């Protein structure tokens, strides 16, 4: 997916997210984000949108926290859906204006504006899924977006230890995990191999025999890797060392 692909997808995703939560009780609990309500979920995403928009618009070249960006919150919790939609529109407009190749700070490996279009799209996808799961719905994530989301997650995990300290423990002695999307044709990029080494982990696309293997549709694999689904029931086929999978997921789910 290109920068413009991510901008267009983010634009549609923000509109869908706002639609999902319109008229929902803001106090509704969000089980996949323990301790959060729908209002807190929307506050988090809206602040993150405005933080990213500020970084891109000002071409910030140093680490910046969300607390450094002035944000005006809605007057009451029922105003969060419209506030989320407004922040998303502003973010997309700024991303399109700047393009995807402008050098700037990001917390990931890619130090340019294209990082933010991709990151904010998947941030919105996962948290929209949180809202839908809280409402008892099954999130719909298309194959292309979900596949790109798995790539993006694996690409940024090594740089995300500031989010979860457990990520620093993603090490091993050559153990491997294989994630196989059953709704992608062979050779279409729907297989991921992850190898744990003493200094960290590496990953790539391709088929291989992992110490543990997980098969499922791409969207379910994405939500599994983000800790929104558990590797139980009939969503997945599991083969091999389930303890290894549990150890990986306990450190990567955030």
N, C-alpha and C positions, 0 to 999 in steps of 0.2 A: 504494500500500500504506500502511495506517495504522500507527501505533505498535504496536497489538496484532497486526496482520498480521505485522509484522517480529518481534515477540516470539515468536509461534507458529512462524514460519518458522525463526527462530534455534534455538528449542528442538528442532525436528525435525532441523535441519542438524547441530547438535552431536551428537545421538544417531547420525546417519548417519556423521559423521566418525569418531567413536569406534569404530563398528562396522567401518568400512573399514580402520582401522589395527590393530585387535585381532589379535594373533598375528603381526603383521608384524615382521620383524627390525628393531629400532630403528636399526641401522647402514645400512639401505637408503638409497642415494643418491637425492636429489630433483633431477633434472636441471633442472627449471624454476626452482629456487632454487639456483643454482650454489654448491657448497661445503657445502650443507646435507644432513643426513640426516633420516630420518623423526623421530628423537628431537628434533633441533634444530627441526624444523618444529613439532612439538607443543609444545615448550617455548615457542617464540615466540608461538603462538596462545594457550596457556594463560596466559602472563604478560600478554598484551594483554587477555584476558578479565578478569583480576583487576584490572588497571589501570582499565579502563572501569567495572567494578562499583564500585570505590572512588570514582571521580569521581562516579558517579550517586548512590551511597548518601550521600556526604558533601556533595553539591551543590557541588562544588569550583568556585570562581569565578576561578581563575587558572591559567595554564599549569602542567601537572604532568607530569613524565617518569615512565616505568615504573620507574625506579630508586628513586623516592620511595615506592613502594608495597611493603610487606613481603610476600614470597612464599615459601612453603615448597614446595620441589620434591620430587618423589617420590624414594624411597630408591634406586631404580635405574631405568634407561631403560625397562624393561618395564612400569613403572607409569604411563607417560605417558598411554595411552588412558583409563584410569579417572580420572586427574587432570584431563585435558581435560574429560571429561564432568561431573565435579563442579564445575569452574569455570564451565562453561556453564550448569548448573542454577542456580547462585548468581546469575550475571549476569541470567538471564531473570527470576528471582524479584524481584530488585531493580528491574529495569526496569518490571515490571508494577506493583510497589508504588508507584513514583514517578509512573507515567504519562508521557506524552510531551511535556508542555508546561512542565516545570519549568525555569526559567532556570539555566544552568550553563555552565562553560567547555567548549569543544570546539576542536579544531584546524581545523574547517571553518567554513563561513559560517553554519551554523545553530547558535546558541548556546542549545541546550536539550536536554533529555534524549532527545527523539526522534531527534536526530542519532546517538546511541549505539546505539539499537536497530537502526537502518538500517545504520550503519557496521559493527557487529559481525556482523550477519547476512552481509553481503557479504564481510567479512574471512574468515568461516568457509567460505563457498561457494568462494572462490578457493583457499584453502589445502586444502580437501578435494579440490578438483580437482588441486592439486599432488600430493597423496598418491596419487590414483587414476592419474594419468599416470605417476608413478614405478613403479606396479605394472603398467603396460601396459594400463590400462583407459581407456575413453572416458567422461569425466564426464557425468552426466545432470543438466542444470539446466533446470528448467521455464521456459517462455516468459515467464511473468509475472515470475518472479524475475530472469531474465536481463535483461529489458527494464528493470526497476527498477535493476538493477546498472549498466547502461550510463548511465542517467540520473544515478545517484549518483556514478559515477566522473567524468563530465563536470562535475558540479556542484562537486566537491571538488578537481579538479586544480589550479586556480589557487591554492588554499591549501596544497597539498602539497609546496611546494618544499623543505621541511625533510626530506622523504623522498628526493627526487631533485633535484639541482641543475639537471639538464637541463630541468626544468619551467619554469625562468625564461626559457628560450629559445623558448618557444612563442609566437613572434611571426612576422609576415610582412607582406605587402603586398596583402592581400585574397584570398590563395589559399584555396580551399575544399575540404573533404572531405565526402563523402556516404556514410553507412553505412545500408544498406537491409536490414532483416530480411525474409527471404523466407517466413517462417512466420507473419507477422502480416498480417491483412487491411488493405487500403488505408484510411488514416485512423485506424488503430488505435494509432498512436504508435510504430510500428516503423521510423521513418526519422529519422535525425539528420543535421543539417547543421552543420558546424564551419567557422568562418571565422577565418583568421589575420590579425590587424591589427598595426600598428606597436607598439601598447601591450599586446598580449596576444591572447587569442582569445575568441570568443563562440560559442554553440551554441544550437540550438533544434530542435524537432521540425518535420518537414515535408519535402516533396519538392522537390528542386531539382537542377540540373545542377552537380555539383562538378568541380573540376579533376581530382580522382580520386574514383572511386566503388567501393565494396566491397559486394557482395551475398552474403549467407549466412544461415543460420538464426541466431536471436537468441543462443543459447548460444555458438555459434562466434564471433560478433561480440564478445561479452563477453570470451571467452578471448583473442581476437586483441588487443583493446584493452589487456588486462592483460599482453600479451607471452607468454602461455602457448602460443599457436599462432602459426605463421608464415603470412604471406599467400601460401602456395604450395600446389601440388597442387589437388585437386578440391573442397576445402571452400568456396572462395570464387570468385566471378566478379569480376575486377578490370578497371576501365576508366579510361583516362586516365594521369595523371602518377604512376607508381609511385614515383619518387624522393621525391615529396611525402609519400606514405604512409609510406615508409621513414623519412623525417625525423621525421614525427609519432610513429611507433611507437618510434623510438630514444629519444625524450624522455619518453614517457608510460608505458612499460613498467617496472613496479617491483613 
